[in-house]
Amino acid sequence: MIALLVSGGLSLAVSLVFTRFLIDWLRAHRIGQPIREEGPQGHQTKAGTPTMGGIAIVVGAVVGYTVAHLRSRVFYTRSGIFVLLLVVGAGLVGFLDDWIKITRARNLGLNKRMKVLGLLAVAVAFGWACVAFTGVHTTLSFTRYDSFANSSLLDIDFGRVGFVVWSVLLIMAMTNAVNLTDGLDGLAAGSSLFAFAAFTIIGFWAFRNPGTYDIEHALDLAVVAAAMLGGCTGFLWWNAHPAKIFMGDTGSLAIGAALAGLALTLSTNLLLPIIGALFVVETLSVIIQVFSFRTFGRRVFRMAPIHHHYELNGWPETTVIVRFWIIAGLATALALGLFYADFTTLPGSAGS
């Protein structure tokens, strides 16, 4: 427990302080975010706001995770380090994307092929490292690795190669989902707090019940989740409306990768869409919009992702943000409820 508090608290402090200095440095060097011309007109006033603030989230998480091990009984593990490296790798891809946007003074960074290839390389490396050097479970899972052991339809073991492919799909999906959600001040950062809090609880619970969950490095994974929770919280202080800095792709890709990596290593693959339900809804709104326009020539939403739809319907930006945070919190509560409800049905549990 001490390690979780140190990890979360220190990462929050580092992110909070570092973001403040990062804002000053970015302003001094006139590094600001270009705004899409086709976006809501109210967003044009945000042009020039410092971006790449995701650097502070990643730095805070790395420092929090590292220091949490120095004076506690928690040991560095391969699983924890691999998830953290996944975060750093995805953040680097996002940093390159942000840097190109800034230097070219337009809201287009890496071309789609290069961005996909960068994320693909990071995701493949993570999936391969997990199956090669850790005891990660390769089964399709919901709340635990053997969730579907009694189901002839869903009892699926991907195997080593299949797990790597599954890892790539989950990481690519989640990084893009968080990236799409990052369109309003504090929306992605605030929503991710609930998700990382959930993974901190799940990791610690799995550590306390090793016979049930059989997660090799559950406590260390909870420390990683706590570090990301703290990093996002510290950043949110400055990213809340009106934002003094944006996380950019540096932050959104790092957050998405962290969520996918934790779900894969904690054997909660199919619980992730519930934990991150808001990110899923945002992504689905874009898919529906594109499909409808290309197929029927009509738009379902006034603008996608869906948070822009509500803006154009007259909701103030802060109203959209807070209400979407509430949705994210409710989804997380539901996910944790399902996680615990499954535990109570197991033989030998307190609720069985």
N, C-alpha and C positions, 0 to 999 in steps of 0.2 A: 504493500500500500504506500509506503514511504517513497518508493521509486516512482510510482504513478504521480504522486503529488509533486515531487521534485521535477519530473519530466514536464508535466503540464504547467506548473508554476514558472519554471525557469524559461521554458519556451515562450510563454506569454510575455514575460518581462523583456526577453531579448527582442521578440518581434515588435513589442510596443515601442521600445526605445529606438531600435534600429530603423523602424519605419519612419519615425520622426526625422532622423538624420538623412534617411534616403529621400524624403520629400524635399528637404533643403538642397541636397546635392542635385537632384533631378531638375529642380527649378533653376538652380544656378547654371546648369548646362542646357537649359531650355529643352528638356526631354519631356514631351507631352504626348497624349493620346490623340491621334486623328479620329474624327467621328464620321461614320457613314452618312453620306448625303441623303440616302433613302430612308434613314431611321427617323424616329419621331423628331419633329422640329424643336421641341423643348430640350433635346439632348445636344443641340449645336452649341449651347453655352458651356458645355463641358469640354469642348475642344481645348487642348493644351494642358489638361489636368495630368500631372505626373503619372506615369504608368510603370509597369514591371515591378509593382509592389510585392508580387509573389515571391520575390527574392527574400524578403523579410520572413515570410512564412516558412520557406525551406530552411533558411539559416537558423531561425528560431527552433524548428523541429530537430535539426541536426544537433544543435548545442544542447537542447533539453534532453534528448535521448542519450547523448554521450555522457553528460555530467551525471545523469540519474544512476549510472552504473558505478561511479567512482567510489561512493560511500554507502553502498547498500548490498544486499545479498543477491541482487539480480545480476546475472551474467550476460555478457554479449552473446547473442546466438546468431546462427546463420540466417534463420528465418527473419528475425528483426532487422538484421543488416541488409538482407536482400530487399525487403520492403522499403527500407529507407533509401537504398540505392535506386530503386525503381522511382521513388519520388524525385530524387535528384536528377535522374536521367530524363524523366518526362519534363521536369522543370527547365532543364537545359534546352530541350527542343522548343519549349514555349519561349524561352529567353531569346533564342535565335529568331523566332517568329516576331516577337515584340521589337527586337532591335532593327530588323529590316523594315518594319512598319515605320519606326521613328526616323531612321536615316533616309527613307524615301518619302517621308512626310505624307503618307497615305495609309488608309486602313486596310492594306493588303500586305501580308508578311510573306512567309515561305509559300511557294506554290503548293497546291494540294498534294502533288506527288511526293515532294520532299518532306512535307510535314508527316504524311502517312508513313513514309519509309523510316523517318526518324523514330516515330512512336513504335513502329513495327519492330525495329531493331531492339529498342529498350524492352518491349513486351516479350519478345522471343528470348532474349537473354535472361529475363526474370523467370519465365516459365521453365526454361532449361535448367537454370541454377537450382530452382526449387526441387525438381524431380531428381536432379543429380546429386545434390548435397544436403537435402533435408528429408525428413520423413513425412512430407506433405501428403495428405490423402488425395487420391486422384478420382474419387467417386463423385457423382452428381450429388450435391448436398443441399439441404435447406437449413436446418438448425444444427446439424451435426453430420459427420461423415457417413453415418449409416442411417440417415433419415428414411431412405427408401428401401431398406434391406428386405422388407416384406412385400414389396411391390414388384411384380413381374414386368411392369411397364417402365418404371422409373429407376429401377435398380441398375444403374449404369456405371461401369468403371471405364474411364477414358483411357487408362493406360498412360505411359510416359509421354508418348507422342501426342496422343489426344488431349492430355492435360495442357501441353504447351499451346496447342491450337485453341483450346478453351480459354486459356489465360489471355492469349492475344485478343480474342473476341471480346472478353469482358473488359480488358484494359482499354481497348480502342473505343468501345461503347461508352464507358464511364468517363473517359477524358473528354470525349466530344459532348457528352450530356452536360457536364459541369461547365464546359466552355460556352455552350449555348445559353445556360442559365445566367452566366455572368454578363448581364446587360443592364442591371440597375444597381445603384449604390448599395453595397452591402448584401445584396441578395444571395449570391453564391457563398460568400464567406459566412454569413449568418446561418444559412441553411446547412452548411457543412458541419457546423458546431454540433448539431443534433446527431448527425451520422457518426462523427468521431466519438462523441460521448457514448453512443450505443456500442461501438466496437471496443471501447475501453471497458465497459461493463461486461460484454461478452467474453473478451479475452481473460479478464480477471475471474469470471465465473468458470470458464473452462479450466483455468489453472487450479481453482479450488475443487473442481470435480474431474480429476484426470481420468478416472475409470470410465466416466460417461462419454467424455468428448475426445480423449486421446489426441490432444493437440500437443505436438512436441515442444513448442516454445511459446505457450499461450501467454505467460506473464510478460515476456519480452515484447510480444506483439501488442499487448495492452499498453505497454510503455510507449511504443511507437504511436499508437492511436492517441494517447494522452498528449504526446509531443505535438502532433498535428492539431489537436484540439486547442492547445495553448497557443500555437503559432497563429492559427486562424483568429482566435479571440483577440490577441494583441493587435493584429492587423486590422480587425474590424473597428477598433477604436478610431482609426483614421479613415477608414473606408465607409463608415456610416454616413448617411445622407446629411448634408451635402459632402460628398466624398472629396477628400483632399488628395487622394491617390487611388489608382485602380490597380488591381492585381495583375491584369494582363493575362496572356496565355501562359506566362511563367507560373502564375498561381493556379489558374484553372486546370491546366494539364497535370500539375503536381498533385492537386487535391483529388482529381478524378483517378489518377494512378494509385494514390494511397488507398482510396476506398476499395478499388478493385483488388489491390494486393492484399489488403486485410481480409476481404471476403474469401479470397482464394486460400490463404494460409490458415484461416480460422474455420474453414469448411462451412461457410454460410453463403455459398454462391447464389442460391435462389432467394435467400432472405435479403440480399442486397437491393433488388428492385423495390422492396418495401421500405427498407431503411432510407434509401435515396429516392423515394417516390416522386418528390418534386422534380428532380433531375429527369426522371423518366417521363413525366408529364410534359415538361418543356420540350424534350426531344420528340415525343409523339406529336406535339402540336406542329412542329416543323415538317415532320414526315407527312402528316395529314394535309397540311397546307400545300406542299409540293405535289403530292399525288393528286389532290383535287384540282389544282390549277392545270397540271399537265394533262389530266384525263378529261376533265369536264370544262376547263377554261374558267373555273370559278374558284374564289377564295372562301374558305370556311371562316377564317379569322381576318380581322382588319389588317393585322400584321402578325407575323410569327418571328420568334417564339411568343408564347401566349402572354407573357407579362406585358409585351408591347400592345397586345390587343386590348387589355384592360386600361392601359394608359390612354389609348386613342378613344376609349369609351368614356373618358372623363375622370377616371380614378386618379387622384394625386399619386405621385411616385411613392411617397412614404406609405400610403394606404396599401398599394400593391405589395410593397416589400414586407410590411408587417403581416399582412394576411397570408402571404406565401410562406413566411416564417412559421406561422401558426400551422399551416398545412404540413410543413416539413416536420414540425414537432409532433403533431398527431400521428403522422406516418411512422415516426421513430418509436413512439409509444406503442403503437400497434405491433411493430416488429419485435420489440422487447417483450410484449405480452405473449406473442406467439412463441418466442424463444423459451420463455419461462413455462408457458402452458405445456409445451412439449416435454420439458424436464419433469414436470409433475406427473406425467403419465408413465415414466420409466420405473421399473422395479427398483425398490430401495430408496427412492427419492422421498423427500419429506411430505410431498403432497399425494403420493400414490397410495 
